[in-house]
Amino acid sequence: MSKREKRGTGVAAAGVGVVLGTISGAVLTFFVTLAAAIARGISDGGKKAGPARPEMPGEPKPLRPGWSRPLPEHLVKPTYWPMVLALGITFLLWGLISNLFISGVGVVLFALALTNWIRELRHDP
């Protein structure tokens, strides 16, 4: 082996050593933190640290003058059309830099998704 090859091997070994040292330091930090958390839990008598959750009242609080309670919201049912619309836009833009056929597929997906998504929203009870 020449001097240049030996020097390259030493640099590679040093790089591996740095990586292994970093990993072992992270693992050691994890276990020290875990041991400290376990010790804290034992010394607290097993109580959970942090604020206690407030009790939920049985009756709602009185409202301020001029305020009203909101009506229950009606959420639309989940649908796949927004994802298909995003896929159509992606194909459309991807086709602009690669192939017009892909842009055509994107336009078709875009139109199909937009039409069906609007149709579902209009017929939602």
N, C-alpha and C positions, 0 to 999 in steps of 0.2 A: 504494500500500500504506500502511496505517496503521502507527503506531508499534508497536501491539500485534502485528500480523502479522509485522513485521520482527523483533521480539524473539523470537517463537515460532520463526521460521526459524533464528535464531542459536542458540537452545537445541537445536534438532534437529541442527544441524550440529555443535555441540559434542558431543552425544551420539554421533554417528557417529564423530567424531574419537577419542573415548575408546575406543569399541569397536575401531576399527582399530588404535589404539595398543596395546591389550591383545593383540590377535591377533598383531601384528607382534612384540611382546615375547616372546610364547610361541614363535613360529617361530624367532626369534633364539636364545632359550634352548635350543631343541631342537638347532639346528645347532651351537652352541658345545659342548653336551654330546656330540654325535655326533663332532665333531672331536677332543675330548679323549679319547674312548673309542678312536678310531682311532689317535691318537698313542700312547696307552698300550699298545695292542696291538702297534704297530710297535716300541716301545722294549723290550717284553718278548720280542721275537724270535718273536712269533706264538703264544706259549704262552697257554693259557686261564687266566684268574685263578680263584681259588677252590680249595677243598679237592679233593684227588683222591679218586675213588671207591675204596672198599676192595675188595680182591680177594675174590671169592667162593670160599670153601674147598671143596675136593673132598669132604671128609667132614664130617658135622655134628659140632659140638662136643659133648663129653660133658655129660650132664645132671647137675644137682645131685641130691643124695640126696632121694628122695621125689617127684621130678618125673617126668612122663611126656610123651612127644611127643603132640601133638594129632592126632586122626584127621582125614583129609581131609574138608572140608565138602561137603555136597551142597546146591547152590544150586538153587532152583526156576527153571523157565524163565520168561523175561519174558512179561508178559501186558498187555493193554490194560484189563483190568477195573478196576484202581485209578483210572485216568483217567476211565472212564465213571462210577464211583462218585462221584468228585469233581464231575463235570459234573451228575450227578443232585442232589447236595446244593446245588450252585449254583443250578440251576433251581428247586429246592424253596424255597430262601430268597428268590430273586428273585421267585418267584410270590407269596410272602406280602405283598410290597409293591406288586405290580403287578396280577396276574391269577391267579385260581384255576386256570385251564387250564394255565398254565405250572407251577404247583405240582404238578398232576396228572402232567404229563410228567416232572417231577423225581422224583416218588414211583415212577413206573414204571421210570425209569432206575436209581434207587437200588436197587430190589428186584431188577431184572434183573442188575445188576452184582454185587451182594452174593451172590446165588445162584450165579452162574456162577464168581465168583472162589473161593468156598468149594468148589464142585464140583471146580475144577481143582486146588486144594490137596489135597483128599482123595484124588484119583486120581493124584497125582504119584508116580512110582515111588521 
